[in-house]
């Protein structure tokens, strides 16, 4: 079909198509980096339909961008790249809350002797530690349970008023500060999650070392790995009682940092 005929049929001008393309670019950036949306779940056609549907819903809520209908293709492409960066930054800062859980799972698995136990995650196409994958999936379900995916879409829709189309990438210093704060919170959160198991296993290894020192003929380290795994799973199970409360609080902090870069 002739593109001009299709535009006449839909009643759209060149400028309006440019605006829709920029909206789609910001949404695409979000879908590339945000939790749940960035996972390789479901057919690609369904994801494309969702992107186009969201674009059509957000389009009436946005104002025309400064160069609408009068800019060169290079200017439109540059504006589209900036929109992708904005959407990706918005989703990435929130995703770091879940990355913290993966880091904590890797540290816990190493302390329990499970660092060699790897599974293939079909949604990311990567091999991950068993505990990292388990904790990530639990946190992802928690993220969906508190409507985190809806909050991301709502925040992105509101960002078109605080950071209009064509305004360019936010100030680099502000984005760098938000990224550094988020990175610090990510590592602090991973240490907070892994700390109970780390302390318990290190105390276990210290006790076994004392026993082996007092009685060298007792080969206590043959029992170290199974006992460490048992203790680790018990402590991890007990700490999961407050895991949901901690993660909901921390995810909210990452949302605040993410929305700060678009002026929300």
C-alpha positions as CSV (number, residue, x, y, z in Angstrom):
1,X,0.0,0.0,0.0
2,X,1.2,3.5,-0.8
3,X,2.3,5.2,2.4
4,X,0.7,8.5,1.3
5,X,-2.6,6.7,0.7
6,X,-2.4,5.1,4.2
7,X,-1.7,8.5,5.8
8,X,-4.7,9.9,4.0
9,X,-6.8,7.0,5.2
10,X,-5.8,7.5,8.8
11,X,-6.0,11.2,8.6
12,X,-2.4,11.7,9.8
13,X,0.2,14.3,8.7
14,X,4.0,13.9,8.4
15,X,4.4,15.7,11.7
16,X,1.9,13.5,13.5
17,X,3.7,10.4,12.3
18,X,7.0,11.9,13.5
19,X,5.4,12.4,16.9
20,X,4.1,8.9,17.1
21,X,7.6,7.6,16.1
22,X,9.2,9.5,18.9
23,X,6.7,8.2,21.4
24,X,7.3,4.7,20.1
25,X,11.1,5.3,20.5
26,X,10.8,6.2,24.2
27,X,8.6,3.2,24.8
28,X,11.0,1.0,23.0
29,X,13.8,2.1,25.2
30,X,11.7,1.3,28.3
31,X,10.9,-2.2,26.9
32,X,14.6,-2.8,26.3
33,X,15.7,-2.2,29.9
34,X,12.8,-2.4,32.3
35,X,12.0,-5.4,34.5
36,X,9.5,-7.9,33.0
37,X,9.3,-5.9,29.7
38,X,13.0,-6.7,28.8
39,X,12.6,-10.4,29.4
40,X,12.2,-12.6,26.3
41,X,8.7,-13.7,27.1
42,X,6.0,-14.4,24.5
43,X,6.0,-13.9,20.7
44,X,7.7,-10.9,19.3
45,X,4.5,-10.0,17.4
46,X,2.6,-9.7,20.7
47,X,5.3,-7.3,22.1
48,X,5.1,-5.2,18.9
49,X,1.3,-5.0,19.1
50,X,1.6,-3.9,22.8
51,X,4.1,-1.2,21.9
52,X,1.9,0.1,19.1
53,X,-1.2,0.0,21.3
54,X,0.6,2.0,24.0
55,X,1.8,4.4,21.4
56,X,-1.8,5.1,20.2
57,X,-3.0,5.5,23.8
58,X,-0.3,7.9,24.8
59,X,-0.4,9.9,21.5
60,X,-3.5,12.1,22.4
61,X,-1.8,13.0,25.7
62,X,1.3,14.5,24.2
63,X,2.0,17.9,22.7
64,X,3.6,18.5,19.3
65,X,7.3,18.6,19.4
66,X,9.2,21.7,18.3
67,X,10.3,20.4,14.9
68,X,7.1,18.7,14.0
69,X,6.6,18.5,10.3
70,X,9.4,20.8,9.4
71,X,12.6,19.0,10.5
72,X,15.0,17.1,8.3
73,X,15.3,13.3,8.6
74,X,18.6,13.5,10.5
75,X,17.0,15.7,13.1
76,X,14.1,13.3,13.5
77,X,16.5,10.4,13.8
78,X,18.6,12.2,16.4
79,X,15.5,13.0,18.4
80,X,14.4,9.4,18.2
81,X,17.8,8.2,19.6
82,X,17.5,10.6,22.5
83,X,14.0,9.3,23.2
84,X,15.3,5.7,23.3
85,X,18.0,6.8,25.8
86,X,15.4,8.4,28.0
87,X,13.2,5.3,28.0
88,X,16.2,3.0,28.6
89,X,17.4,5.1,31.5
90,X,14.0,5.2,33.0
91,X,13.7,1.4,33.0
92,X,17.3,0.6,33.8
93,X,17.4,2.4,37.1
94,X,14.4,0.4,38.3
95,X,15.9,-2.9,36.9
96,X,18.9,-2.4,39.1
97,X,16.7,-3.3,42.1
98,X,16.3,-6.8,40.6
99,X,20.0,-7.0,39.6
100,X,20.9,-6.5,43.2
101,X,19.0,-9.6,44.0
102,X,20.9,-11.5,41.3
103,X,24.2,-10.3,42.8
104,X,23.1,-11.4,46.3
105,X,22.1,-14.8,44.9
106,X,25.5,-15.2,43.3
107,X,27.3,-14.3,46.6
108,X,25.0,-16.6,48.6
109,X,25.6,-19.5,46.2
110,X,29.3,-19.0,46.4
111,X,29.3,-19.1,50.2
112,X,27.1,-22.3,50.2
113,X,29.3,-24.1,47.6
114,X,26.6,-23.8,44.8
115,X,28.7,-21.5,42.5
116,X,29.0,-24.4,40.0
117,X,25.3,-25.1,39.8
118,X,24.1,-23.1,36.8
119,X,20.8,-23.1,34.9
120,X,19.9,-21.7,31.6
121,X,17.3,-18.9,31.9
122,X,15.2,-19.1,28.7
123,X,13.9,-15.5,29.2
124,X,17.3,-13.9,29.2
125,X,19.3,-16.5,27.2
126,X,22.0,-16.6,29.8
127,X,23.3,-19.1,32.3
128,X,22.7,-18.0,35.9
129,X,23.3,-19.5,39.3
130,X,20.4,-21.5,40.8
131,X,19.9,-19.1,43.8
132,X,20.3,-16.0,41.6
133,X,17.6,-17.2,39.2
134,X,15.3,-18.3,42.1
135,X,15.6,-14.9,43.9
136,X,15.3,-13.0,40.7
137,X,12.1,-14.7,39.8
138,X,10.7,-14.3,43.3
139,X,11.5,-10.6,43.1
140,X,10.0,-10.3,39.6
141,X,6.7,-11.8,40.9
142,X,6.8,-9.3,43.8
143,X,7.4,-6.5,41.3
144,X,4.4,-7.5,39.3
145,X,2.4,-8.0,42.5
146,X,2.8,-4.4,43.5
147,X,2.0,-3.2,39.9
148,X,5.5,-2.1,39.2
149,X,5.0,-2.6,35.5
150,X,1.9,-0.4,35.5
151,X,3.8,2.3,37.5
152,X,6.6,2.3,34.9
153,X,4.1,2.8,32.0
154,X,2.3,5.5,34.0
155,X,5.6,7.2,34.8
156,X,6.7,7.1,31.2
157,X,3.3,8.6,30.0
158,X,3.6,11.4,32.6
159,X,7.2,12.0,31.5
160,X,6.0,13.4,28.2
161,X,4.7,16.5,30.1
162,X,7.8,17.0,32.3
163,X,10.3,16.1,29.5
164,X,8.5,16.9,26.2
165,X,9.3,15.2,22.9
166,X,12.4,16.8,21.3
167,X,13.7,18.3,24.5
168,X,16.8,16.0,24.3
169,X,18.5,13.9,26.9
170,X,18.3,15.2,30.4
171,X,21.3,17.0,32.0
172,X,24.2,14.7,32.1
173,X,25.2,15.6,35.6
174,X,21.8,14.8,37.0
175,X,21.7,11.4,35.2
176,X,25.2,10.6,36.4
177,X,24.3,11.4,40.0
178,X,21.1,9.3,39.8
179,X,23.1,6.4,38.3
180,X,25.8,6.6,41.0
181,X,23.2,6.7,43.8
182,X,21.3,3.8,42.2
183,X,24.5,1.8,41.9
184,X,25.4,2.4,45.5
185,X,21.9,1.4,46.6
186,X,22.1,-1.7,44.4
187,X,25.3,-3.0,46.1
188,X,24.0,-2.0,49.5
189,X,20.8,-4.0,48.9
190,X,22.7,-7.0,47.6
191,X,24.9,-7.0,50.8
192,X,21.8,-6.6,52.9
193,X,20.1,-9.7,51.3
194,X,23.2,-11.9,51.4
195,X,24.5,-10.8,54.9
196,X,22.5,-13.4,57.0
197,X,23.7,-16.4,55.0
198,X,27.2,-15.0,54.7
199,X,27.5,-14.5,58.5
200,X,26.0,-18.0,59.2
201,X,28.3,-19.8,56.7
202,X,31.4,-18.0,57.8
203,X,30.7,-18.8,61.4
204,X,30.2,-22.4,60.4
205,X,33.5,-22.5,58.5
206,X,35.3,-20.8,61.5
207,X,33.9,-23.4,63.9
208,X,35.0,-26.3,61.6
209,X,38.4,-24.7,61.4
210,X,38.7,-24.7,65.2
211,X,37.5,-28.3,65.4
212,X,40.0,-29.4,62.7
213,X,42.8,-27.5,64.5
214,X,42.0,-29.2,67.8
215,X,41.6,-32.6,66.3
216,X,43.5,-32.9,63.0
217,X,42.5,-36.5,62.6
218,X,38.9,-35.5,62.2
219,X,38.3,-34.6,58.5
220,X,35.6,-32.0,59.2
221,X,35.9,-30.3,55.9
222,X,34.4,-33.4,54.1
223,X,31.2,-32.3,55.9
224,X,31.6,-28.6,55.3
225,X,29.8,-28.3,52.0
226,X,26.6,-30.3,52.8
227,X,26.3,-28.7,56.3
228,X,27.0,-25.2,54.8
229,X,24.2,-25.8,52.2
230,X,21.8,-26.9,55.0
231,X,22.6,-24.0,57.2
232,X,22.4,-21.6,54.2
233,X,19.0,-22.8,53.1
234,X,17.7,-22.6,56.7
235,X,18.9,-19.1,57.2
236,X,17.8,-18.0,53.7
237,X,14.3,-19.4,54.4
238,X,14.1,-17.5,57.7
239,X,15.2,-14.3,56.1
240,X,12.6,-14.6,53.4
241,X,10.0,-13.7,56.0
242,X,11.1,-10.0,55.8
243,X,12.4,-10.2,52.2
244,X,9.1,-9.0,50.6
245,X,8.9,-5.9,52.9
246,X,12.5,-5.0,52.3
247,X,12.2,-5.3,48.5
248,X,9.0,-3.3,48.3
249,X,10.7,-0.5,50.2
250,X,13.8,-0.7,48.1
251,X,12.0,-0.9,44.8
252,X,10.1,2.3,45.7
253,X,13.5,4.0,46.2
254,X,14.7,2.9,42.8
255,X,11.4,4.2,41.3
256,X,12.0,7.6,42.9
257,X,15.5,7.8,41.4
258,X,14.3,6.7,38.0
259,X,11.4,9.3,37.9
260,X,13.8,12.0,39.1
261,X,15.7,12.1,35.9
262,X,12.5,12.9,33.9
263,X,11.4,15.5,36.4
264,X,8.7,13.5,38.2
